[in-house]
Amino acid sequence: KKIMEQKNEHAFKEEQIDWNALAKAGIGREQLEQDGNLALLLQGRETGIISLRLKTPVINLATDATLRIVETPEGRPVVEINGIHSEEKQHN
């Protein structure tokens, strides 16, 4: 039985999201709340397109991506970041 049978209820809870991991990718809770993507995430749906900036000592990457909560084989919810492959933007 899936949890999705509940009417208009969230499949996941905010506390289940690893906010520290998301912050490292430049994703903040406030941003997700403001643009309505947090509600989509908690419903188990994919978010709209979000601009990410991943900064580590060896990587500095800016990309657009969508987020979705998926369950690991152990049943633990994790946020999956799906990068969007876009055409190279031309700056003339």
C-alpha positions in Angstrom: 0.0 0.0 0.0 1.3 3.4 -1.0 0.9 6.5 1.1 -0.4 8.4 -2.0 -4.0 7.3 -1.3 -4.4 10.2 1.2 -6.2 13.2 -0.3 -4.0 16.2 -0.8 -1.6 15.1 1.9 2.1 15.1 1.7 3.9 11.8 1.0 7.0 13.1 2.8 7.8 15.4 5.8 10.0 18.4 5.8 12.1 16.9 8.5 13.0 14.0 6.2 14.8 16.4 3.8 18.6 16.7 4.3 18.7 20.5 4.2 22.4 20.6 4.9 23.1 18.5 1.7 20.8 20.8 -0.3 22.5 23.9 1.1 25.8 22.7 -0.3 24.1 22.7 -3.8 22.9 26.2 -3.2 19.3 25.2 -2.5 17.6 26.8 0.5 14.3 25.9 2.2 13.0 29.5 1.9 13.6 29.5 -1.9 11.7 26.3 -2.3 8.9 27.5 -0.1 8.5 30.8 -2.0 8.4 29.3 -5.5 6.0 26.5 -4.5 8.5 23.7 -5.1 8.6 22.6 -1.5 5.0 21.5 -1.7 5.7 19.6 -4.9 8.6 17.9 -3.3 6.7 16.8 -0.3 3.9 15.4 -2.5 6.5 13.2 -4.1 6.4 15.2 -7.4 9.1 16.7 -9.4 9.9 20.4 -8.9 10.1 23.1 -11.5 13.5 24.1 -12.8 15.9 25.4 -10.2 19.3 27.1 -10.7 22.0 25.3 -8.6 25.5 26.3 -7.8 27.6 23.5 -6.5 30.9 24.6 -4.9 33.5 22.4 -3.5 37.3 22.8 -3.4 37.5 21.0 -6.8 34.2 21.8 -8.5 32.4 25.1 -9.2 29.4 24.1 -11.2 26.3 26.1 -12.1 23.4 24.2 -13.6 19.7 24.1 -13.9 18.0 21.0 -12.3 14.8 19.6 -11.0 14.4 18.0 -7.6 12.4 15.0 -6.5 12.3 12.9 -3.4 12.9 9.2 -4.0 13.2 6.4 -1.5 16.4 4.4 -1.2 16.0 0.6 -1.2 16.0 0.8 2.6 13.0 3.1 2.4 14.9 6.3 3.4 13.8 9.4 1.4 16.6 11.3 -0.4 16.4 14.3 -2.6 17.4 13.4 -6.2 18.9 16.2 -8.2 18.3 15.9 -12.0 20.5 18.2 -14.0 19.0 19.6 -17.2 21.1 19.4 -20.3 20.6 22.6 -22.1 22.2 23.9 -25.3 25.2 26.1 -24.7 24.0 29.6 -24.3 25.5 32.0 -26.8 26.5 35.4 -25.4 27.0 37.8 -28.3 
